[in-house]
Amino acid sequence: MATKKVTVTIPEELLDEIRTDAAERGLSAYVTEALRAKRDRDRLQELVNWLQEEHGPVTEEDRAAAIEELEDLDAEHERRRATGKRGSGEAA
């Protein structure tokens, strides 16, 4: 992957914290990962906005149902991890 050197201005206190956290990976890798994560969140927010324009806002009932489904999936994954079982189609 091609790279390009850029100059950015970061508050000194934040830079000190980041350098400590990024010590093993390096500052460039840390910043690259952070920028990718921010870009992905921005794209996801654009999708959410578009979906709300197309279909209306998420209702509390929809939100509760989604949370319940996620909790059920998490419980199933935890059960499988605890028993060492894999579902069909999963690699050994």
Summary of the structure (lengths in Angstrom):
residues: 92
radius of gyration: 20.5
end to end distance: 32.4
largest distance: 51.7
contacts: 148
relative contact order: 0.05
helix: 68%
strand: 0%
